[in-house]
């Protein structure tokens, strides 16, 4: 969209003006010990909701400043166990407005608390937007109503807050993520100027309107396909403002992308659309023959080592 940059700069300015920064930390004793501390980090979104995540950091700040590793999880109801600090500050941000269930992310029958939260969210969105997936909910109403609108702005604010802390090594502020997390890697690296290096594994949310060009498959979550016929025109108008490929044009820092050549969720053409849009001169893509949407361990190893160089 011609007004893409104006839309997002205006959205951030409005958020900054109307909603005070209110990052809160709640200590997670089960994941804290003499070597590290873990917290549930939460803050208010542009529409007064709450988005949260897990911050894990070394207990001794005197040995800092520390490198930072940031991530957003893949699609699903919540997130897994916070990673250990291991000499770094780590922040994993959630993309739901219900409280995360620390240490749980699977839809197992025994996970009643998480299942209930996921079901409640899906039911509310179905009644309000006629779709029951958070990843496409609200985009047919307006750009500001889309679920990801609040997530992008609030998570970026959390990164700003983290970057400003004195114990942070500001030139070592790196991001990694897979699928939905990979897409958010392109989005956040393009939107937030603090990220210094990025790895995006099989990134989602790219080439949203690719099917209009030559009927190629768009990346997950395919918001146009997922809506009733009478809402598709509105989705076509609003969804491009959230296409990670458009954010990627702003990326100037080092970045690596992984793509599975047998991926039917985030198809190679969609991933390449995002990659081709990246402006950075220090970029590379790792294509993996036979790899589906499940990333091979070797790909994680190779790009994980690059991230830590």
Backbone as a ProteinNet text record, in pm:
[ID]
protein_1_A
[PRIMARY]
XXXXXXXXXXXXXXXXXXXXXXXXXXXXXXXXXXXXXXXXXXXXXXXXXXXXXXXXXXXXXXXXXXXXXXXXXXXXXXXXXXXXXXXXXXXXXXXXXXXXXXXXXXXXXXXXXXXXXXXXXXXXXXXXXXXXXXXXXXXXXXXXXXXXXXXXXXXXXXXXXXXXXXXXXXXXXXXXXXXXXXXXXXXXXXXXXXXXXXXXXXXXXXXXXXXXXXXXXXXXXXXXXXXXXXXXXXXXXXXXXXXXXXXXXXXXXXXXXXXXXXXXXXXXXXXXXXXXXXXXXXXXXXXXXXXXXXXXXXXXXXXXXXXXX
[TERTIARY]
82.4	0	86.9	44.5	124	140.1	41.8	49.1	92.8	162	203.2	286.2	392.5	479.5	405.2	323.5	247.4	149.6	86.6	-9.5	57.7	173.5	238.8	306.2	362.1	421.2	313.1	197.9	85.4	30.2	21.7	-29.1	59.8	191.5	284.3	273.7	264.9	254	126.6	18.2	-109	-100.5	-40.1	-20.1	63	171.9	260	189.2	103	33.3	-79.7	-151.1	-273.4	-256	-153.2	-138	-0.6	6.3	135.1	207.4	340.4	419.9	400.9	351.1	319.6	369.7	493.4	549.8	552.9	498.4	495.4	572.4	640.7	714.5	661.9	626.2	579.9	677.3	748.3	852.8	794.3	859.7	820.3	918.7	879.3	970.2	1012.6	926.1	957.2	1071.4	1096.9	1201.4	1316.1	1314.6	1418.7	1504.8	1635.1	1727.6	1844.2	1950.4	2062.4	2131.5	2117.6	2186.6	2101.4	1971.4	1883.9	1752.5	1685.7	1551.2	1460.4	1338	1240	1115.2	1055	938.6	832.9	709.3	602.9	602.4	628.8	627.4	495	429.7	302.4	293.2	212.9	189.8	57.7	8.5	-120	-104	-195.7	-194.7	-269.2	-266.8	-338.4	-486.6	-549.7	-692.9	-722.1	-626.1	-650.1	-648.3	-600	-586.2	-448.4	-418.6	-288.6	-220.7	-94.5	-13.9	103.4	146.9	251.2	356	455.1	563.6	647.5	758.1	848.5	985.7	1034.6	1167.5	1256	1367.5	1462.9	1597.1	1661.9	1786.1	1880.4	2011.3	2106.8	2077.7	2102.4	2072.1	2171.7	2294.3	2399.8	2418.8	2358.6	2371	2510.4	2587.9	2721.1	2812.4	2780.8	2862.6	2816.8	2715.7	2663.4	2748.2	2704.3	2574.1	2568.9	2446.8	2426.7	2364.9	2402.3	2334.8	2186.9	2106.6	1962.3	1918.2	1830.9	1770.2	1618.1	1553.7	1409.6	1342.5	1220.2	1145.8	995.8	921.7	776.2	750.1	665.3	644.3	568.9	570.7	489.5	342.3	257.1	112.7	69.3	-32.2	-83.1	-140	-182.5	-254.4	-169.2	-43	37.3	183.9	265.7	408.5	469.4	591.3	655	732.7	813.5	892.3	992.7	1008	1109	1247.8	1325.8	1461.2	1547.5	1653.7	1745.1	1826.4	1871	1940.6	2073.5	2157.2	2287.1	2367	2375.1	2455.4	2390.9	2261.9	2190.9	2059.5	2006.3	1870.1	1780.6	1676.4	1588.9	1444.1	1380.3	1240.1	1161.1	1061.1	969.4	831.1	777.3	649.2	534.8	425.6	306.3	225	132.5	47.3	-100.9	-132.2	-271	-299.7	-426.9	-466.2	-520.8	-512.8	-538.6	-403.9	-397.7	-269.1	-205.2	-76.5	-6.5	-5.4	10.1	26.3	173	247.7	391.7	425.4	512.6	555.6	464.3	355.9	262.7	230.8	223.6	183.7	111.7	95.6	33.2	-116.2	-191	-335.1	-363.1	-298.6	-319.8	-446.2	-510.2	-635.8	-618.1	-498.1	-475.2	-450.4	-432.7	-402.8	-532.3	-616.1	-751.1	-750.5	-657.3	-653.6	-625.8	-527	-491.8	-600.9	-656.3	-762.2	-883.1	-916.8	-1031.4	-1007.2	-885.3	-853.2	-856	-801.5	-800.6	-943.1	-1024.6	-1163.6	-1242.6	-1222.8	-1294.4	-1258.7	-1131.5	-1087.4	-1151.5	-1147.2	-1202	-1352	-1423.8	-1567.8	-1601.7	-1527.6	-1552.3	-1528.1	-1421.8	-1391.2	-1493.2	-1541	-1641.2	-1770	-1810.1	-1931.7	-1914.7	-1796.7	-1774.8	-1734.8	-1651.6	-1593.6	-1628.6	-1698.9	-1738.2	-1618.6	-1510.4	-1395.4	-1346.5	-1294.9	-1255.3	-1104.8	-1027.4	-882.2	-831.7	-759.1	-706.8	-620	-552.3	-455.1	-518.3	-649.5	-716.7	-833.4	-854.9	-972.7	-964.7	-1071.4	-1085.6	-1038.4	-961.1	-902.5	-1008.1	-1122.6	-1229.5	-1303.5	-1285.9	-1352.9	-1270.9	-1144.1	-1054.2	-911.9	-818	-677.6	-653.4	-713.5	-693	-761.5	-859.4	-934	-864.7	-773.5	-705.3	-627.4	-637.2	-571.3	-423.5	-354.2	-210.5	-173.3	-266.7	-237.4	-187.1	-262.8	-222.6	-94.5	-79.6	39.1	166.1	163.7	283	326.5	232.3	267.6	311.7	242.8	277.8	409.3	432.3	559	675.2	657.7	762.4	790.6	686.6	707.3	784.4	755.8	829.9	978.1	1007.4	1147.3	1212.5	1140	1192.9	1227.1	1136.9	1157.7	1280.4	1292.5	1405	1537.1	1538.8	1659.9	1711.3	1621.7	1659	1721.3	1713.5	1768.3	1922.3	1985.3	2132.3	2204.9	2141.3	2206.4	2203.8	2150.6	2138	2255	2310.1	2414.6	2344.7	2343.9	2257.8	2300.3	2425.7	2469.8	2460.4	2400.3	2381.6	2238.4	2143.5	2000.2	1935	1926	1898	1765.9	1709.2	1577.7	1586.3	1505.4	1487.3	1344.8	1289.7	1154.7	1118.7	1019.4	977.2	830.2	797.9	660.7	598.9	497.5	443.3	555.1	643.4	757.2	854.4	868.7	952.1	893	761.3	694.2	708.4	693.7	711.4	856.2	950.2	1088.8	1104.8	1041.4	1045.7	972.7	857.9	777.1	850.8	897.4	959.3	1094.7	1172.5	1302.2	1283.6	1177.1	1149.1	1090	1015.3	941.7	1021.3	1102.8	1174.9	1324.4	1381	1518.8	1624.1	1583.4	1680.8	1736.6	1666.8	1711.2	1832.6	1938.6	2065.2	2094.1	2025.2	2046.8	1923.9	1886.6	1761.4	1776.2	1713.2	1693.2	1543.2	1490.7	1348.4	1336	1292.1	1272.4	1131.4	1121.9	994.4	891.8	923	837.7	698.1	600.3	460.7	425.9	300	243.2	311.8	342.3	406	324.6	338.5	275.1	123.7	62.7	-79	-169.9	-140.6	-225.9	-161.9	-67.5	-0.6	-95	-203.9	-298.7	-364.6	-366.8	-424.9	-332.9	-204.2	-106.2	-107.2	-74.6	-72.3	-125.3	-216.4	-280.7	-181.7	-70	24.5	-26	27.9	-18.6	42.5	-41.9	6.5	52.3	136.5	180.5	69.2	81.4	-11.6	-14.9	-130.9	-256.8	-359.4	-319.2	-407.4	-541.7	-539.9	-661.6	-774.6	-742.7	-850.2	-923.5	-848.2	-907	-991.7	-950.4	-1018	-1145.9	-1186.1	-1305.9	-1423.5	-1546.3	-1664.3	-1656.8	-1723.9	-1713.6	-1747.5	-1847.6	-1890.3	-1793.6	-1693.9	-1595.5	-1460	-1443.8	-1312	-1262.3	-1350.4	-1308.1	-1244.9	-1304.7	-1250.2	-1115.5	-1100.6	-974.1	-864.2	-897.4	-800.4	-751.1	-837.3	-799.1	-711.9	-738	-671.3	-549.1	-550.6	-444	-304.1	-288.7	-152.8	-75	-144.4	-74.9	-4.4	-30.2	30.6	118	136.4	218.7	365	427.1	566.1	659.6	622.9	706.2	716.6	611.7	616.4	702.5	697.9	788.2	933.3	952	1087.6	1161.9	1090.2	1157.5	1234.3	1199.8	1266.2	1391	1412	1520.8	1654.9	1748	1882.3	1991.3	1954.4	2050.6	2069.5	2174.7	2198.7	2081.2	2048	1932.9	1952.8	1903	1902	1760.5	1722	1587.7	1600.2	1518.5	1513.6	1380.2	1384.3	1262.7	1264.2	1151.3	1136.4	1076.2	1143.7	1094.7	973.7	939.4	817.5	717.2	731.4	643.9	511.5	402.3	270.2	194.2	254.9	194.3	244.2	375	437.8	514.6	443.8	497.3	624.2	715.7	841	821.3	720.5	699.5	665.5	591.3	554.4	675.2	755.7	876.3	972.3	990	1080.6	1031.3	900.5	846.7	890.4	886.1	933	1081.7	1157	1302.7	1345.8	1286.6	1324.3	1301.5	1206.3	1173.3	1272.6	1353.8	1447.8	1551	1571.9	1663.4	1808.7	1833.9	1969.1	2062.8	2186.8	2286.4	2343.8	2330.7	2378.6	2260	2216.7	2104.1	2134.7	2074.8	2089.5	1970.8	1937.4	1827.5	1881.1	1835	1877.2	1759.9	1758.8	1652.5	1685.9	1586	1609.7	1520.3	1576	1495.9	1433.5	1306.4	1236.4	1184.6	1226.8	1181.5	1040.5	955.7	819.2	816.7	702.9	694	761.8	803.2	880.1	1027.3	1090	1227.8	1324.4	1414.4	1514.3	1612.7	1661.5	1757.7	1883.3	1926.2	2046.7	2029	1909.8	1881.4	1886.5	1825.8	1832.9	1978.2	2057.3	2197.6	2275.9	2266.6	2344.5	2309.2	2181.1	2141.1	2151.1	2133.7	2153	2296.6	2391.4	2532.9	2560.4	2499.4	2517.4	2463.2	2348.4	2287.4	2382.5	2458.7	2545.2	2687.9	2717.5	2853.6	2887.5
-119.9	0	126.5	226.8	348.7	418.7	401.3	468.6	373.5	264.3	162.9	225.5	297.3	357.3	462	540.9	642.4	578.3	469.6	402	355.9	290.1	234.1	340.6	443.4	549.8	625.6	645	710.6	623.3	491.9	398.6	399.6	399.5	402.2	533.9	644.8	775.9	785.3	732.9	734.9	648.9	532	442.1	511.1	573.4	641.1	756.7	824.7	940	899.3	792.6	759	654.8	569.3	459.9	469.1	500.9	509.2	374.6	378.6	256.2	199.4	77.7	18.5	-125.5	-149.2	-283.4	-329.6	-447.7	-506.2	-637.7	-664.2	-788.8	-863.7	-990.4	-1078.2	-1196.2	-1206.4	-1307.8	-1448.2	-1535.1	-1675.3	-1757.6	-1783.7	-1850	-1988.2	-2058.1	-2193.8	-2196.8	-2084.7	-2078.4	-1986.3	-1942.9	-1855.3	-1930.7	-1898.8	-1960.9	-1864.9	-1912.9	-1825.7	-1771.6	-1842.4	-1801.7	-1714.6	-1727.3	-1653.4	-1618.4	-1520.6	-1484.3	-1486.1	-1530.2	-1534.5	-1458.2	-1390.9	-1308.4	-1323.5	-1308.2	-1286	-1136.5	-1097.1	-957.3	-928.1	-821.3	-785.8	-634.8	-593.7	-451.7	-433.3	-310.6	-277.8	-246.8	-298.3	-279	-150.1	-110.9	11	12.2	-104.7	-110.7	-154.7	-137.6	-165.5	-312.2	-397.5	-538.6	-560.6	-684.6	-716.6	-823.1	-799.1	-901.7	-929.6	-1056.2	-1090.7	-1182.2	-1213.9	-1300.6	-1340.2	-1406.6	-1448.9	-1386	-1318.8	-1258.7	-1339.5	-1388.5	-1463.2	-1392.8	-1372.2	-1295.9	-1344.3	-1324	-1360	-1283	-1346.6	-1282.7	-1173.7	-1185.6	-1091.3	-988.1	-871.1	-765.3	-703.8	-724.5	-664.6	-717.8	-836.4	-895.7	-854.4	-771.1	-727	-618.3	-557.9	-581.8	-716	-765.3	-897.8	-892.8	-986.8	-999.4	-1030.6	-994.9	-1017.3	-1108.1	-1203.4	-1290.4	-1281.2	-1250.3	-1225.2	-1326.5	-1364.8	-1457.3	-1439.7	-1477.4	-1494.1	-1638	-1710.5	-1852	-1874.2	-1998.3	-2036.2	-2032.7	-2054.6	-2047.8	-2149.7	-2114.6	-2204.9	-2126.6	-2195.8	-2130.6	-2058.2	-2095	-2032.3	-2049.3	-2080.1	-2089.9	-2189.7	-2230.2	-2333.7	-2281.2	-2367.4	-2334	-2223.7	-2125.1	-2021.6	-2084.1	-2037.3	-2088.8	-2039.3	-2110.2	-2066.9	-1948.2	-1867.2	-1744.4	-1774.1	-1858	-1893.2	-1771.1	-1674.3	-1556.2	-1456.7	-1472	-1379.5	-1337.4	-1227.7	-1186.8	-1235.7	-1309	-1369.3	-1326.4	-1285.7	-1244.1	-1315.9	-1391.9	-1456.5	-1397	-1331.2	-1262.8	-1344.1	-1347.1	-1418.6	-1334.2	-1396.5	-1323	-1348.1	-1362.1	-1377.2	-1276.6	-1246.8	-1150.7	-1218.2	-1350.8	-1420.7	-1453.7	-1466.2	-1490.6	-1619.9	-1613.4	-1732.9	-1838.3	-1962.4	-2072.4	-2110.8	-2069.9	-2089.5	-2238.1	-2276.3	-2414.4	-2504.1	-2449.5	-2531	-2465.5	-2546.8	-2491.6	-2592.6	-2715	-2818.4	-2829.3	-2869.1	-2888.6	-3029.6	-3065.9	-3198.7	-3200.1	-3316	-3325.7	-3291.1	-3315.5	-3286.7	-3139.8	-3061.1	-2919.7	-2838.8	-2860.7	-2803.9	-2651.2	-2592.9	-2446.8	-2380.5	-2432	-2373.5	-2399	-2519.1	-2551.7	-2460.6	-2430.9	-2346.1	-2203.9	-2153.7	-2019	-2010.5	-2112.5	-2114.7	-2123.6	-2207.7	-2224.9	-2095.9	-2029.8	-1905.7	-1797.7	-1788.6	-1691.2	-1720.9	-1847.3	-1885.6	-1859	-1888.3	-1866.6	-1718.4	-1636.9	-1492.3	-1435.1	-1480.7	-1429.9	-1478.2	-1599.9	-1651.6	-1570.1	-1536.1	-1457.4	-1314.6	-1259.7	-1119.3	-1099.2	-1192.5	-1171.7	-1279.2	-1383.3	-1495	-1580.7	-1571	-1660.4	-1696.8	-1818.3	-1861.6	-1878	-1817.9	-1822	-1682.6	-1672.9	-1543.4	-1480.1	-1563.3	-1514.6	-1440.3	-1448.5	-1373.5	-1290.5	-1294.3	-1231.1	-1078.7	-1016.9	-872.4	-798.6	-863.8	-792.8	-752.5	-818.2	-780.1	-655	-618.8	-501	-375.6	-379.2	-266.5	-310.4	-227.1	-258.2	-257.2	-161.7	-149.1	-259.6	-322.3	-428.1	-563.6	-578.3	-706.3	-746.2	-872.4	-925.1	-887.1	-897.7	-873.9	-726	-635.4	-492.3	-460.9	-500.3	-475.7	-549.4	-672.1	-752.7	-686	-641.4	-580.5	-458.2	-369.5	-245.6	-270.5	-358.1	-382.9	-458.4	-557.1	-630.9	-539.5	-454.1	-359.3	-265.7	-224.5	-140.7	-216.4	-344.3	-425.1	-430.1	-437.3	-436.8	-301.8	-193.9	-61.7	-51.7	-101.7	-98.6	-180.1	-298.1	-385.3	-323.3	-269.8	-209.5	-93.7	-22.3	95.5	60.2	-64.5	-102.7	-103.3	-57.2	-46.1	-179.7	-288.2	-419.9	-488.6	-421	-476.9	-434.4	-529.8	-500.9	-458.8	-331.7	-275.5	-313.6	-348.7	-388.1	-539.5	-609.3	-755.1	-787.2	-740.4	-744.5	-822	-955.2	-1042	-1118.3	-1150.8	-1215.3	-1348.3	-1446.5	-1569.9	-1618.6	-1686.1	-1739	-1827.1	-1912.4	-2009.8	-1991.3	-2001.6	-1994.1	-1858.8	-1857.5	-1729.7	-1645.1	-1709.8	-1639.2	-1590.1	-1663.3	-1618.2	-1497	-1499.1	-1383.6	-1260.9	-1281	-1169.2	-1121.7	-1210.8	-1167.9	-1064.3	-1088.4	-990.6	-862.1	-878.5	-762.7	-676.2	-737.8	-661.4	-603.7	-679.2	-627.8	-508.1	-511	-397.5	-279.3	-307.9	-203.9	-143.3	-226.2	-182.3	-171.2	-56.1	-31.8	-90.2	-149.4	-198.6	-336.5	-416.8	-553.4	-548.7	-619.1	-609.6	-729.8	-841.1	-960.9	-1051.2	-1118.8	-1194.8	-1326.2	-1431	-1555.4	-1583.6	-1600.1	-1630.1	-1767	-1864.5	-1999.6	-2010.7	-2059.7	-2078.7	-1970.7	-1844.1	-1735.4	-1735.3	-1708.9	-1698.5	-1552.8	-1528.1	-1394.6	-1320.2	-1390.6	-1327.4	-1351.1	-1259	-1269.9	-1290.6	-1210.2	-1226.5	-1226.4	-1141.9	-1131.6	-1195.3	-1285.6	-1350.3	-1422.6	-1474.2	-1548.2	-1459.7	-1328.6	-1237.6	-1217.6	-1244.7	-1224.3	-1342.9	-1460.4	-1577.6	-1702.9	-1681	-1791.2	-1873.4	-1810.5	-1882.7	-1884.1	-1974.4	-1990.2	-1884.9	-1814	-1719	-1793.9	-1727.4	-1787.7	-1791.2	-1884.7	-1888.4	-1750.6	-1701.7	-1771.6	-1758.8	-1707.8	-1694.6	-1630.9	-1506.1	-1443.6	-1431.2	-1411.5	-1397	-1529.9	-1636.9	-1770	-1808.1	-1764.9	-1807.1	-1734.1	-1637	-1559.4	-1596.1	-1574.4	-1592.7	-1501.7	-1542.2	-1472.9	-1324.6	-1288.6	-1148.8	-1059.3	-1117.2	-1039	-1030.4	-1106.8	-1116.2	-983.4	-901.4	-773.3	-684	-682.6	-601.9	-656	-787.3	-847.5	-813	-817.3	-781.1	-637.4	-549.9	-409.9	-391.9	-469.1	-445.5	-532.9	-655.5	-750.7	-707.9	-639.1	-603	-518.1	-449.9	-368.8	-454	-585.5	-677.1	-781.5	-767.6	-862.6	-842	-948.3	-937.8	-897.1	-925.6	-886.9	-735.3	-663.9	-518	-460.3	-521.5	-479.8	-510.2	-618.7	-662.4	-559	-474.2	-371.8	-273.2	-267.4	-175.4	-237.9	-366.3	-435.5	-404	-354.1	-321.5	-394.2	-469.3	-540.4	-683.5	-753.7	-892.2	-985.2	-1070.6	-1159.4	-1285.8	-1396.6	-1523.9	-1582.1	-1647.3	-1704.2	-1850.6	-1936.4	-2077.3	-2106	-2186.3	-2223.1	-2372.7	-2437.1	-2578.4	-2591.9	-2663	-2672.3	-2764.6	-2835.2	-2916.6	-2864.4	-2738.9	-2677.3	-2638	-2693.2	-2659.6	-2562.4	-2522	-2423.4	-2283.5	-2267.8	-2144	-2181.1	-2178.6	-2228.6	-2153.9	-2222.4	-2158.1	-2024.7	-2015.6	-1889.7	-1776.5	-1806.1	-1703.2	-1661.2	-1759.2	-1727	-1644.3	-1683.1	-1608.8	-1466.3	-1447.9	-1312.7	-1223.9	-1278.8	-1204.7	-1180.7	-1283.9	-1271.8	-1170.4	-1177.8	-1087.3	-940.8	-916.6	-779	-718.8	-801.6	-752.6	-659.7	-544.4	-444.4	-466	-542.6	-559.8	-620.6	-571.7	-630.7	-758	-772.8	-893.1	-984.8	-1052.8	-1145.6	-1271.5	-1381.8	-1509	-1596.5	-1684.9	-1778.1	-1920.1	-2006.7	-2146.6	-2234	-2278.8	-2367.1	-2511.9	-2585.5	-2722.7	-2817.6	-2890.3	-2987.8	-3091.4	-3119	-3220.6	-3173.9	-3056	-3008.2	-2952.1	-2996.2	-2945.4	-2826.8	-2803.3	-2691.7	-2725.7	-2848.9	-2888.7	-2869.9	-2775.5	-2738.8	-2849.7	-2886.7	-2989.4	-2940.3	-3033	-2998.2	-2934.5	-2981.8	-2928.5	-2781.3	-2745.1	-2604.9	-2519.6	-2570.7	-2498.5	-2482.9	-2586.7	-2581.8	-2477.5	-2484.3	-2394.8	-2248.1	-2218.2	-2078.5	-2034.1	-2128.8	-2095	-2055.2	-2123.8	-2087.8	-1950.6	-1922.7	-1790.4	-1681.2	-1706.6	-1607	-1570.6	-1668.7	-1646.8	-1605.2	-1589.6	-1546.6	-1408.6
0	0	0	-73.7	-83.6	51.1	139.4	269.5	380.7	343.9	442.4	554.8	519.8	620.9	703.3	637.8	709.3	807.7	764.8	852.2	981	968.9	1087.5	1172.6	1112.8	1193.8	1270.2	1206.4	1272.8	1384.6	1358.9	1460.2	1584.3	1563.5	1676.8	1752.6	1680.1	1744.5	1827.9	1775.9	1848.6	1974.3	1961.9	2076.2	2183.5	2143.2	2237.7	2308.1	2234.9	2291.3	2384.8	2350.9	2423.3	2533	2523	2619.5	2685.2	2813.6	2881.7	2881.7	2881.4	2891.9	3032.8	3040.6	3171.6	3182	3138.4	3145.7	3291.3	3314.3	3448.7	3448.9	3559.6	3576.1	3698	3675.7	3783.5	3792.2	3901	3912.5	3909.1	3832.1	3821.4	3904.2	4027.3	4120.7	4073	4002.5	3957.7	3857	3790.6	3688.8	3730.9	3856.3	3907.6	4007.7	4009.3	4103.1	4125.8	4183.8	4212.1	4089.1	3976.2	3853.9	3763.4	3769.6	3679.7	3746.8	3690.1	3731.1	3609.1	3628.5	3519.8	3563.3	3466.1	3494.9	3386.4	3426.1	3329.2	3302.9	3179.7	3138.9	3070.4	3108.9	3046	3027	2929.6	2905.4	2832.6	2834.6	2774.5	2626.1	2544.9	2400	2363.4	2235.9	2196.2	2231	2234	2262.1	2404.4	2494.2	2635	2672.4	2583.8	2616.6	2679.1	2712	2770	2687.4	2651.6	2586.1	2679.1	2684.8	2779.7	2720	2798.6	2755.1	2874.4	2847.8	2954.2	2932.6	3034.4	3034.9	3128.8	3076.9	3157.5	3149.4	3264.1	3264.4	3374.3	3356.8	3461.9	3589.9	3702.9	3831.3	3866.4	3817	3852.2	3741.9	3756.4	3656.4	3653.8	3760.1	3766.8	3657.1	3603.8	3498.4	3358.6	3351.5	3223	3160.4	3050.9	2987.5	2914.6	2896.3	2839.4	2699.9	2612.7	2483.5	2503.8	2405.9	2412.9	2299.3	2331.4	2231.5	2245.3	2134.4	2132.4	2042	2076.4	1990.8	2010.2	1909.1	1914.7	1873.2	1944.2	1912.6	1782.6	1737.4	1623	1659.9	1561.5	1584.1	1687.2	1763.3	1865.4	1981.2	2083.7	2192.6	2295.3	2309.5	2413.5	2381	2481	2459.2	2555.5	2528	2607	2725.5	2783.6	2901.6	2867.8	2953.2	2928.3	2916.9	2823.2	2807.2	2920.8	2950.7	3054.6	3004.3	3096.5	3059.3	2989.9	3050.1	2991	2947.4	3036	3005.7	2912.4	2886.2	2797	2860.7	2812.1	2846.5	2734.7	2770.5	2669.3	2692.4	2585	2591.3	2482.9	2524.5	2430.8	2452.4	2349.1	2361.5	2302.1	2373.1	2332.4	2233.4	2162.6	2068.4	2096.8	2225.1	2267.6	2377.1	2396.2	2497.5	2622.2	2628.2	2753.7	2816.8	2948.9	3015.7	2966.9	2941.2	2896.7	3007.3	2968.1	3062	3057.4	3156.6	3155.1	3154.2	3061.7	3054	2973.7	2918.4	2842.3	2708.9	2602.2	2474	2386.5	2434.5	2352.5	2382.2	2281.6	2298.5	2352.1	2459.7	2516.5	2601.8	2611.7	2685.9	2832.9	2885.1	3025.1	3054.8	2950.4	2966.9	2964	3064.6	3063.8	3069	3144.7	3157.2	3023	2952.1	2822.9	2720.1	2718.7	2623.7	2642.2	2766.5	2794.1	2745.4	2763.7	2718.5	2566	2501.8	2356.2	2301.3	2362	2317.5	2336.4	2449.3	2477	2375.3	2341.4	2240.8	2105.3	2064.2	1934.2	1927.7	2036.3	2040.8	2029.6	2101.5	2098.4	1959.3	1895	1761.5	1658.6	1673.4	1580.3	1588.9	1709	1728.3	1676.5	1692.5	1657.7	1512.2	1459.5	1326.9	1224.5	1266.5	1179.1	1135.6	1206.7	1188.8	1328.9	1344.3	1478.3	1494.6	1404.6	1418.4	1454.3	1563.9	1606.5	1498.5	1421.2	1322.9	1205.8	1189.4	1082.8	1136.6	1266.9	1326.3	1322.1	1276.1	1279	1155.9	1069.8	956.1	853.8	854.7	762.8	810.5	937	992.7	965.3	1005	982.2	1011.4	971.9	1001	1151.3	1220.9	1364.8	1444.2	1383.7	1453.4	1442.9	1348.9	1327.6	1453.2	1489.1	1609.1	1614.1	1501.7	1500.2	1516.2	1493.8	1507.1	1647.7	1748.2	1886.4	1920.8	1868.8	1898.8	1847.6	1723.6	1663.9	1742.5	1771.4	1839.6	1983.3	2054.2	2194.6	2207.7	2121.6	2128.9	2093	1993.6	1959.1	2076.7	2148.4	2266.5	2373.7	2391.9	2488.9	2453	2321.6	2278	2306.5	2285.6	2317.6	2465.7	2548.9	2694	2732.9	2672.7	2704.6	2658.8	2539.4	2482.3	2568	2631	2709.4	2843.9	2887.1	3017.2	3013.2	3120.4	3120.2	3115.3	3157.8	3157.2	3020.6	2921.1	2786.8	2698.6	2625.6	2527.1	2398.2	2371	2267.1	2124.9	2105.9	1972.4	1950.8	2045.7	2036.4	2077.7	1996.4	2025	1910.7	1925.7	1811.5	1824.6	1709.3	1702.2	1627.5	1672.3	1596.4	1617.1	1515.9	1528.4	1410.3	1430.4	1330.3	1295.9	1167.3	1117.2	1155.4	1240.3	1286.1	1346.4	1422.5	1480.5	1375.8	1265.2	1155.1	1087.4	1066.1	1008.1	1095.9	1227.4	1319.3	1320.2	1286.6	1273.8	1164.5	1049	939.8	979.6	1043.2	1081.9	1183.3	1291.9	1398.9	1358.4	1279.7	1236.9	1143.8	1063.7	977.2	1051.9	1157.8	1228.9	1344.1	1409.6	1528.1	1495.8	1516.1	1473.5	1567.3	1679.1	1777	1743.1	1665.2	1636.2	1543.7	1582.1	1508.6	1419.2	1440.9	1358.7	1372.8	1264.4	1264.2	1189.6	1244.6	1171.5	1166.7	1046.2	1026.1	960.8	1038	986.8	928.4	805.4	733.3	769.9	745.5	793.1	731.5	816.9	775.3	747.8	718.7	699.1	583.4	475.6	360.1	232.9	138.9	7.2	18.9	104.3	137.2	15.1	-82.5	-200.6	-323.5	-302	-414.5	-508.1	-454.3	-536.9	-642.4	-620.6	-718.8	-838.3	-819.5	-926	-1022.5	-972.2	-1061.6	-992.7	-896.7	-825.1	-743.2	-703.1	-618.3	-473.9	-395.6	-258.7	-167.4	-94.7	4.4	128	207.2	331.7	435.2	528.8	642.7	706.9	750.9	775.5	663	546.7	431.1	470.4	513	565.3	464.4	336.6	237.6	220.7	206.6	188.9	309.3	429.1	551.4	584	502.8	532.6	442.3	490.3	406	283.5	177.4	49	58.6	138.7	144.3	220.8	285.2	360.4	290.8	183.8	120.1	64.7	10	-47.9	59.2	178.3	287.4	332.6	334.2	374.6	274.7	146.6	42.9	62.4	109.5	130.3	254.1	360.6	489	514.4	466.4	499.8	453.2	340.8	297.7	397.9	487.1	586.6	692	689.1	785.3	716.7	588.2	513.6	552.6	603.3	648.6	535.5	411.6	297.6	285.4	323.6	316.4	428.3	545	652.7	614.8	540	504.4	421.1	349.7	269.3	356.7	485.8	578.2	642.2	626.5	697	632.8	713.3	664.3	742.3	845.9	929.5	879.8	923.8	877.8	908.4	812.5	828.5	746.8	800.8	730.2	734.7	626.8	613.2	572.6	630.8	591.9	524.9	417.9	346.7	316	341.8	308.4	170.1	80.7	-56.5	-70.5	37.8	39.3	142.6	177.8	278.1	212.6	262.1	208.3	298.5	408.9	498.4	465.4	462.6	415.7	289.7	178.6	52	12.3	-58.1	-98.9	-170.4	-255.9	-328.6	-233	-126.7	-29.6	53.4	94.7	172.2	88.3	-38.1	-125	-149.9	-154.1	-170.3	-55	65.8	182.1	176.8	139	132.9	26.7	-90.6	-199.7	-164	-73.2	-36.6	61.4	127.1	228.1	164.4	225.1	169.2	209.3	312.7	364.3	260	257.3	168.2	228.7	359.8	429.1	455.8	351	364.3	286.5	329.3	258.6	292.1	199.5	220.9	209.4	299.2	301.1	257	130.8	84	119.4	168.3	211.9	132.8	35.3	-41.3	51.5	29.1	106.7	240.8	286.3	417.7	407.6	498.7	506	601.7	665.3	759.8	892.8	908.8	1026.1	994	1061	1029	1071.3	980	1009.7	1115.8	1196.2	1300.6	1242.3	1125.9	1065.6	1029.1	985.3	951.8	1078.5	1185.3	1312.5	1358.1	1338.1	1381.5	1302.3	1170.5	1085	1109.1	1107.1	1123.1	1268.7	1361.5	1501.4	1530.3	1466.6	1483.2	1423.1	1307.6	1246.6	1338.2	1400	1488.5	1602.3	1648.2	1763.5	1726.7	1599.8	1560.3	1617.4
[MASK]
+++++++++++++++++++++++++++++++++++++++++++++++++++++++++++++++++++++++++++++++++++++++++++++++++++++++++++++++++++++++++++++++++++++++++++++++++++++++++++++++++++++++++++++++++++++++++++++++++++++++++++++++++++++++++++++++++++++++++++++++++++++++++++++++++++++++++++++++++++++++++++++++++++++++++++++++++++++

